[in-house]
Amino acid sequence: MQFPSQKCLYLGIKNTILSIFLMCVSTSIFAAVDVKEQGSQLTLQDALNLALNASPEIAVAIREREAIGGMKIQAAVRPNPSISTSIQDTRSANRQTFLQLNQEIELGNKRQARIEAADSFYIKANAELEAKKAEIHANVIAAFYEVLVAQERLSLAKSSLEVANLGLDAAGKRVKAGKSSPVEETKSKIVESGAKIELNQANTQLKTSRKKLAALWGNAVPMFENAEGNVTLIPETLAFAELSALLENAPAIKLAKIEIDTRVALTSVERSKATPNITLSAGVVNNQELGGLNQALLGISIPIPVFDRNQGNLQVAVSRQYKAQDELVALKNQLSANLAGQYERLSAARQATETLKT
């Protein structure tokens, strides 16, 4: 049995708006509030708070940021000193005993380059966390409105089944009274069967939608019974030119720009490795040939970068830096095209909805 498609259009409009929202909205507005799922009514704000506080995906992003924090600590660490000892000539009368402390000195601004690279990774991890929050935020809104549409569909299916039952009863009475052909009763039974099928499908859709929504905060079995909201409300949207201007603030664009900064920092790290480190040594020599005289020992070790100047790794880093820049250009083109397509879908859905209302 067919029903009006107005509610489906509403869902299409909501999904379109959410797609634009995910690309354009700044994620800094999201506030985490501790709200526990209730067993009856669930509002959109409740769902958002639950997901932002208990989403497994957000927990993964937070763990990654914590790991990058360890990278920052390690990047600032200097090389450890080493101590060495040796004995020349095993005969005690001629023996010379060496005790030496060695310290590697990093040149080429290696430590600062590592610190800046680790900082870039940490900024990237923060941006990925905020982008994940934005994604969860949009997914919750989409899933919440799917529940609202499913609830409305179930309500319509119940009403249609009641009408079909009344029609079947009326047709049966007319056939018994000899006022109608048995064919009319058969048609009414077909309509009733279609209404029952639609009711079963609506029930299934609602169960699936509720599970999909609850899964966003890690709950396999939904505890809420009903989602509160107005499925017929269509929010206003910005003009296409304004939305296009907001693309620069899209989480994906921000991440792509941060990726370029990270690649630049990694290039600096590889470039710094072309300058070899030196090792300074200081120690003492106990010389038994001179009556056990202790003599100072100083030294320096300097690698000669004849063959390995880290040229291969530097080429890799530079190429990936340019690759990140090209990816940003490609991403901007893709998002602009997606925005144009989504905006056209939104406009068409809005016009169709207004037509149905009239």
FENLIN-V356075 format. One line per field, one symbol per residue. burial: # if it has 16 or more other ideal C-beta (glycine too) atoms within 10 Angstrom, else .. A space follows every 10 residues. Layout:
burial=???
This chain:
burial=#....##.## ########## #####.#... ....#.#... .#.#.##### ##.##..#.. #..##..#.. ....#..... .......... ......##.# .#...#.#.# #.##.##### #####.#### ########## ########## ####.##..# #..#..##.. ##..#....# ...##..#.. ##..##.##. .#..##..## .######.#. .#.#..#.#. #..#..#... ..##.##..# ########## ########## ###.##..#. ..#.#.#... .......... .........# ..##..##.# #..##..#.. ##..#...#. .##..#..## .##.....
